Amino acid sequence: MTRVLFILLLAATVTAQPAFQELVDSNLEQTITDRRWLHTNPELSNQEFNTQTYLRDTILEIPGIELIDGDWGTGLVAILHGKPGPLIAWRADIDGLPITEDTGLPFSSINDGVMHACGHDIHMSVALGAMRVLSDIRDELPGSILWIFQPAEETGAGAFQMIEAGVFDDGRLPECVLAFHDHPTFNTGETGSCSGWSTANVDAVKITVHGKGGHGAYPHKSVDPVTIAAQIVLGLNSIVARQIDVNNHAVISVGKINGGTKSNIIPDKVIMEATIRTHDEKTRNEIQERIRTTCLGIASAAGAPEPEFEFFNGTPGGYNNPELVAQCREVFARVLGPENDQTYPPGMGGEDFSRFGQVVPGFQFRLGVAPEGKDMTLHSPNFHADEKSVGIGMRVVSELLFDQLSRR
């Protein structure tokens, strides 16, 4: 009798798991409507005025939500209040790309030359759907959620703008920040995780190579900056191949060279532009110094003046907190099945979600959106996320946020 009573008391202390799939199903139709409106009406970075209005009007209809006033530009910040407890944050980016859509969808973009070719319509709609689901159980929610609808991810400026405007001020510093990026490299129903460094520092350099112009028939009377520039390209490649620790990812790619006016005229200068990708800060600084040294040495050997350098440090590398990743993967495996809990290697692309992760522990995972039999990439005119991913995303995000609050 005593053992039976103990079991009954133990069962009474265990919080029942909300019926998340039922909650998703009851809110899915409206969320699909959101997705289609957002896909039809994309706007470029820091021009998301109609998007902001739609999001604001939609959020105001969800019970338990408080919109936070602030200098968010075209972004929005809101809090879903649950029971007294911890605060965690969810980020969704909202801008489109300057691409003309070619998907043939009945809800294709009506804004000429602008398209949600990176799937931010999925990011926004899933966030709205998860907000509805968690609002329905807010009396059971063991804490509160800060929702960040961030503009201008595509320019790399939006996260910095939100942080500078005080998104984490006034008692809103969360214990962690989470997000996903939809991705066609994973099938619908799969998630992808990368622990540790996941995206790169996105930096650039402009190099002005000086020479002495002259006639192409008499190169010995000139100092040819075109030849020097060509040698610099090869020299930059050797930096990564032979001077950077092979355990540290790095890329230098020269994407633009301008110089000269005519085939038989040696110009006075050539201007080169390159992208520089690294992960850690040490390699980031080291590679810039090696670029200077390499270019100066090549120019000096040719008897040319010193080149000029303009370095541009852009979006920092993204670091997924390993403990947070491990916790979230438990949810992915439970909700979608262990076979759908995938991993991917560190990449050299950029994402400004990384800036939030510099303030508090962060994790951005990938949500599979590849339609069966479709071969496509992000940032392309034919990018079309499988709409079934909306409901899947709602379930994953809702359970993920509930789980994180329950752990703290």
C-alpha positions as CSV (number, residue, x, y, z in Angstrom):
1,M,0.0,0.0,0.0
2,T,2.8,2.3,0.9
3,R,4.6,1.6,-2.4
4,V,1.4,2.4,-4.4
5,L,0.9,5.6,-2.6
6,F,4.6,6.6,-3.3
7,I,4.1,6.0,-7.0
8,L,0.9,8.0,-7.1
9,L,2.6,10.9,-5.3
10,L,5.6,10.8,-7.6
11,A,3.3,10.8,-10.7
12,A,1.5,13.8,-9.3
13,T,4.7,15.8,-9.1
14,V,5.6,15.2,-12.8
15,T,4.5,17.9,-15.1
16,A,2.4,16.5,-17.9
17,Q,3.8,17.2,-21.4
18,P,1.5,19.5,-23.3
19,A,-0.2,18.0,-26.4
20,F,2.0,19.9,-28.8
21,Q,0.9,18.2,-32.0
22,E,-2.8,19.0,-31.2
23,L,-1.9,22.6,-30.5
24,V,0.1,22.8,-33.8
25,D,-2.8,21.3,-35.7
26,S,-5.3,23.8,-34.3
27,N,-3.0,26.8,-35.2
28,L,-1.6,25.5,-38.5
29,E,-4.2,27.0,-40.9
30,Q,-3.7,30.5,-39.8
31,T,0.1,30.1,-39.8
32,I,0.0,28.9,-43.4
33,T,-1.9,32.0,-44.2
34,D,0.8,34.0,-42.5
35,R,3.5,32.2,-44.5
36,R,1.8,32.8,-47.9
37,W,1.2,36.5,-47.2
38,L,4.7,37.0,-46.1
39,H,6.1,35.2,-49.1
40,T,3.9,37.2,-51.5
41,N,5.0,40.5,-49.9
42,P,8.8,40.4,-49.5
43,E,10.8,43.6,-48.7
44,L,14.5,44.4,-48.8
45,S,16.7,45.0,-45.8
46,N,15.6,48.0,-43.6
47,Q,12.6,48.5,-45.9
48,E,10.3,45.9,-44.3
49,F,7.6,48.4,-43.4
50,N,4.6,46.3,-44.6
51,T,6.1,43.2,-43.1
52,Q,6.5,45.0,-39.7
53,T,2.9,46.1,-39.8
54,Y,1.6,42.6,-40.6
55,L,3.7,41.1,-37.8
56,R,2.6,43.7,-35.3
57,D,-1.1,43.3,-36.2
58,T,-0.8,39.5,-36.0
59,I,1.1,39.5,-32.7
60,L,-1.5,41.8,-31.1
61,E,-4.1,39.1,-31.7
62,I,-2.2,36.5,-29.7
63,P,-3.1,36.5,-26.0
64,G,-0.3,36.9,-23.4
65,I,2.0,38.9,-25.7
66,E,3.5,42.2,-24.8
67,L,5.0,44.3,-27.6
68,I,8.2,46.1,-26.4
69,D,8.6,49.7,-27.5
70,G,12.0,50.6,-28.8
71,D,14.1,52.0,-31.6
72,W,13.9,48.7,-33.6
73,G,13.8,50.3,-37.0
74,T,11.7,47.9,-39.1
75,G,12.0,45.1,-36.5
76,L,9.8,44.1,-33.6
77,V,10.4,42.8,-30.1
78,A,7.8,41.0,-28.0
79,I,7.6,39.0,-24.8
80,L,5.3,36.0,-24.2
81,H,4.7,35.9,-20.5
82,G,4.4,32.5,-18.8
83,K,4.8,31.6,-15.1
84,P,7.5,33.3,-13.1
85,G,10.8,31.8,-14.2
86,P,13.7,32.3,-16.6
87,L,13.7,34.3,-19.9
88,I,15.0,32.8,-23.1
89,A,15.0,34.4,-26.6
90,W,14.0,33.3,-30.1
91,R,15.1,35.2,-33.2
92,A,13.5,35.3,-36.6
93,D,14.9,37.4,-39.5
94,I,12.4,39.2,-41.8
95,D,14.0,40.6,-44.9
96,G,14.0,39.4,-48.5
97,L,16.5,39.5,-51.4
98,P,16.9,41.5,-54.6
99,I,16.0,38.5,-56.8
100,T,13.1,38.0,-59.3
101,E,11.1,35.0,-58.2
102,D,10.7,32.1,-60.7
103,T,8.9,29.4,-58.7
104,G,5.4,29.6,-60.3
105,L,3.8,29.5,-56.9
106,P,0.2,30.9,-56.7
107,F,1.5,33.1,-53.9
108,S,4.7,34.3,-55.6
109,S,6.1,37.7,-54.9
110,I,4.1,40.7,-56.1
111,N,7.1,43.0,-55.5
112,D,9.1,43.1,-58.7
113,G,12.7,42.1,-58.2
114,V,12.3,41.1,-54.6
115,M,11.9,37.6,-53.2
116,H,12.1,35.5,-50.0
117,A,14.8,33.5,-51.7
118,C,16.4,32.7,-48.3
119,G,13.2,31.5,-46.7
120,H,12.7,34.2,-44.1
121,D,9.0,33.8,-44.7
122,I,9.3,30.4,-43.1
123,H,11.3,31.8,-40.2
124,M,8.7,34.5,-39.5
125,S,5.6,32.2,-39.9
126,V,7.0,29.4,-37.8
127,A,7.8,32.0,-35.1
128,L,4.2,33.3,-35.2
129,G,2.9,29.7,-35.1
130,A,5.1,28.7,-32.2
131,M,4.0,31.9,-30.4
132,R,0.4,30.8,-30.8
133,V,1.1,27.3,-29.6
134,L,2.9,28.5,-26.5
135,S,0.3,31.2,-25.9
136,D,-2.3,28.5,-25.6
137,I,-0.3,26.9,-22.8
138,R,1.1,30.1,-21.2
139,D,-0.4,29.2,-17.8
140,E,1.9,26.1,-17.9
141,L,4.9,27.8,-19.5
142,P,7.7,27.7,-17.0
143,G,9.1,31.1,-17.8
144,S,8.9,33.8,-20.6
145,I,10.1,34.1,-24.1
146,L,11.6,37.1,-25.8
147,W,10.7,37.1,-29.5
148,I,13.1,39.1,-31.8
149,F,11.9,39.8,-35.3
150,Q,15.1,41.1,-36.8
151,P,15.4,43.2,-40.0
152,A,18.4,43.4,-42.4
153,E,20.0,40.0,-41.9
154,E,21.0,39.9,-45.6
155,T,23.2,43.0,-45.2
156,G,24.7,41.7,-41.9
157,A,23.5,44.9,-40.1
158,G,20.2,43.9,-38.4
159,A,21.4,42.0,-35.3
160,F,23.9,44.8,-34.5
161,Q,21.2,47.4,-34.9
162,M,18.9,45.5,-32.5
163,I,21.6,45.0,-29.9
164,E,22.7,48.7,-30.1
165,A,19.0,49.7,-29.7
166,G,18.8,47.8,-26.4
167,V,17.0,44.6,-27.2
168,F,18.6,42.9,-24.1
169,D,18.3,46.0,-21.9
170,D,15.9,46.7,-19.1
171,G,15.9,43.2,-17.6
172,R,15.5,41.5,-20.9
173,L,18.9,39.7,-20.9
174,P,17.9,36.1,-21.8
175,E,19.7,32.9,-20.5
176,C,20.1,31.8,-24.1
177,V,19.1,32.7,-27.7
178,L,17.9,30.2,-30.3
179,A,17.0,30.4,-34.0
180,F,16.9,28.2,-37.1
181,H,17.7,28.7,-40.7
182,D,15.6,26.7,-43.2
183,H,17.9,24.7,-45.5
184,P,17.4,22.7,-48.7
185,T,20.4,20.5,-47.9
186,F,18.1,18.7,-45.4
187,N,14.9,16.9,-46.2
188,T,11.6,18.1,-44.8
189,G,11.3,16.5,-41.3
190,E,15.0,16.7,-40.6
191,T,17.1,19.1,-38.5
192,G,20.8,19.8,-38.8
193,S,23.1,20.8,-36.0
194,C,26.7,22.0,-35.8
195,S,28.4,22.2,-32.4
196,G,31.0,24.9,-31.9
197,W,32.0,27.2,-34.8
198,S,29.3,27.0,-37.5
199,T,29.6,30.2,-39.6
200,A,32.5,32.4,-40.4
201,N,33.8,35.9,-39.8
202,V,32.8,37.7,-43.0
203,D,35.6,40.2,-43.7
204,A,36.9,41.9,-46.9
205,V,40.0,43.7,-48.1
206,K,40.5,46.3,-50.9
207,I,44.1,46.4,-52.1
208,T,45.3,49.2,-54.4
209,V,48.5,48.0,-56.2
210,H,50.6,50.9,-57.5
211,G,53.0,50.8,-60.4
212,K,54.4,53.0,-63.2
213,G,52.3,53.2,-66.3
214,G,53.7,53.0,-69.8
215,H,53.5,51.4,-73.3
216,G,52.8,47.7,-73.4
217,A,55.5,47.2,-76.0
218,Y,58.2,48.4,-73.5
219,P,57.3,46.8,-70.1
220,H,60.9,47.2,-68.9
221,K,60.4,51.0,-68.8
222,S,57.4,50.6,-66.5
223,V,56.4,48.9,-63.3
224,D,53.5,46.7,-64.2
225,P,50.8,46.6,-61.5
226,V,48.8,44.0,-63.4
227,T,51.7,41.5,-63.1
228,I,52.1,42.4,-59.5
229,A,48.4,41.9,-58.9
230,A,48.5,38.5,-60.5
231,Q,51.4,37.5,-58.3
232,I,49.5,38.8,-55.3
233,V,46.5,36.5,-56.1
234,L,48.8,33.5,-56.1
235,G,50.5,34.7,-52.9
236,L,47.2,35.1,-51.1
237,N,46.3,31.5,-52.0
238,S,49.6,30.4,-50.5
239,I,48.7,32.1,-47.2
240,V,45.9,29.7,-46.5
241,A,47.7,26.7,-48.0
242,R,51.1,27.2,-46.2
243,Q,50.9,29.8,-43.4
244,I,47.7,29.2,-41.5
245,D,47.3,26.3,-39.1
246,V,45.5,23.5,-41.0
247,N,43.2,22.9,-38.0
248,N,41.8,26.5,-38.4
249,H,39.4,27.1,-41.3
250,A,40.3,30.0,-43.5
251,V,39.5,31.2,-47.0
252,I,40.7,34.1,-49.1
253,S,39.0,34.6,-52.4
254,V,39.8,37.5,-54.8
255,G,36.5,38.3,-56.5
256,K,37.2,41.6,-58.3
257,I,40.2,43.1,-60.1
258,N,40.0,46.4,-61.9
259,G,42.9,48.0,-63.9
260,G,43.8,49.5,-67.2
261,T,42.0,51.0,-70.1
262,K,43.5,49.4,-73.2
263,S,45.4,46.2,-74.1
264,N,48.7,48.1,-75.0
265,I,48.7,50.4,-72.0
266,I,50.3,49.4,-68.8
267,P,48.2,51.2,-66.1
268,D,49.5,53.1,-63.0
269,K,47.4,51.0,-60.6
270,V,45.2,48.0,-60.2
271,I,42.5,47.7,-57.5
272,M,41.7,44.2,-56.1
273,E,38.9,43.2,-53.7
274,A,38.8,39.9,-51.8
275,T,36.6,38.2,-49.2
276,I,38.3,36.8,-46.1
277,R,36.6,34.0,-44.1
278,T,37.8,32.7,-40.8
279,H,36.3,31.3,-37.6
280,D,38.3,32.3,-34.5
281,E,39.5,35.8,-33.7
282,K,43.2,34.8,-33.6
283,T,43.2,33.5,-37.2
284,R,41.1,36.5,-38.2
285,N,43.8,38.9,-37.0
286,E,46.7,36.8,-38.2
287,I,45.5,36.4,-41.8
288,Q,45.1,40.1,-42.2
289,E,48.7,40.7,-41.1
290,R,49.9,38.0,-43.5
291,I,48.0,39.6,-46.3
292,R,49.9,42.9,-45.7
293,T,53.2,41.2,-45.4
294,T,52.7,39.1,-48.6
295,C,51.5,42.1,-50.7
296,L,54.3,44.4,-49.5
297,G,56.9,41.8,-50.2
298,I,55.7,41.2,-53.8
299,A,55.5,44.9,-54.5
300,S,58.9,45.5,-53.1
301,A,60.5,42.7,-55.2
302,A,59.0,44.4,-58.3
303,G,60.3,47.8,-57.4
304,A,56.7,49.1,-56.9
305,P,55.4,51.6,-54.3
306,E,53.7,50.1,-51.2
307,P,50.2,48.9,-51.9
308,E,47.3,50.5,-50.0
309,F,45.0,48.4,-47.8
310,E,41.4,48.9,-46.6
311,F,40.2,46.1,-44.4
312,F,36.5,45.7,-43.6
313,N,35.5,43.5,-40.6
314,G,31.9,42.3,-41.1
315,T,29.7,39.8,-39.5
316,P,31.5,37.7,-36.8
317,G,31.7,34.0,-36.9
318,G,28.9,32.1,-35.3
319,Y,29.5,29.8,-32.3
320,N,26.9,27.3,-31.3
321,N,27.2,26.6,-27.6
322,P,28.0,22.9,-27.3
323,E,26.0,22.3,-24.1
324,L,23.0,24.0,-25.7
325,V,23.4,22.0,-28.9
326,A,23.4,18.7,-26.9
327,Q,20.2,19.7,-25.0
328,C,18.4,20.7,-28.2
329,R,19.4,17.6,-30.1
330,E,17.6,15.5,-27.4
331,V,14.4,17.4,-28.4
332,F,15.0,16.9,-32.1
333,A,15.5,13.2,-31.7
334,R,12.5,12.8,-29.5
335,V,10.1,14.9,-31.7
336,L,11.3,13.9,-35.2
337,G,13.1,10.6,-34.5
338,P,16.8,9.9,-34.0
339,E,17.3,9.2,-37.7
340,N,16.2,12.8,-38.5
341,D,18.6,14.4,-36.0
342,Q,21.4,15.2,-38.4
343,T,24.7,17.1,-38.2
344,Y,26.7,19.2,-40.6
345,P,30.3,20.4,-40.7
346,P,31.4,24.0,-40.0
347,G,30.8,26.3,-42.9
348,M,32.4,29.5,-44.2
349,G,29.2,31.4,-44.9
350,G,28.0,34.2,-42.7
351,E,25.0,34.9,-40.5
352,D,24.5,37.8,-38.2
353,F,22.7,35.7,-35.6
354,S,26.3,35.3,-34.4
355,R,26.1,38.7,-32.8
356,F,23.4,37.6,-30.3
357,G,25.6,34.6,-29.5
358,Q,28.4,36.9,-28.5
359,V,26.2,38.3,-25.7
360,V,24.5,35.1,-24.4
361,P,24.9,31.4,-25.2
362,G,23.4,30.8,-28.7
363,F,22.4,28.0,-31.1
364,Q,21.1,28.2,-34.6
365,F,20.1,25.0,-36.2
366,R,19.0,24.1,-39.7
367,L,15.4,23.0,-40.5
368,G,15.0,20.8,-43.5
369,V,12.7,22.2,-46.2
370,A,13.7,20.3,-49.3
371,P,10.6,19.2,-51.3
372,E,10.8,15.6,-52.5
373,G,12.5,15.4,-55.9
374,K,13.5,19.1,-56.0
375,D,17.1,20.3,-56.4
376,M,17.5,23.9,-55.3
377,T,19.6,26.3,-53.4
378,L,19.1,29.3,-51.2
379,H,19.4,32.7,-52.8
380,S,18.1,31.4,-56.2
381,P,15.0,32.4,-58.2
382,N,13.5,29.0,-57.9
383,F,14.0,28.5,-54.1
384,H,10.7,27.0,-52.8
385,A,10.6,25.7,-49.2
386,D,8.3,22.7,-48.7
387,E,5.2,24.1,-46.9
388,K,5.0,21.0,-44.7
389,S,8.0,22.4,-42.9
390,V,5.9,25.1,-41.4
391,G,3.9,22.7,-39.2
392,I,7.1,20.7,-38.4
393,G,8.9,23.8,-37.5
394,M,6.1,24.9,-35.2
395,R,6.3,21.6,-33.3
396,V,10.1,21.6,-33.0
397,V,10.3,25.3,-31.9
398,S,7.5,25.0,-29.4
399,E,8.9,21.9,-27.8
400,L,12.4,23.3,-27.9
401,L,11.5,26.5,-26.1
402,F,9.3,24.7,-23.6
403,D,12.2,22.3,-22.9
404,Q,14.7,25.0,-22.4
405,L,12.5,26.8,-19.9
406,S,11.9,23.6,-18.1
407,R,15.7,22.9,-17.7
408,R,16.4,26.3,-16.0
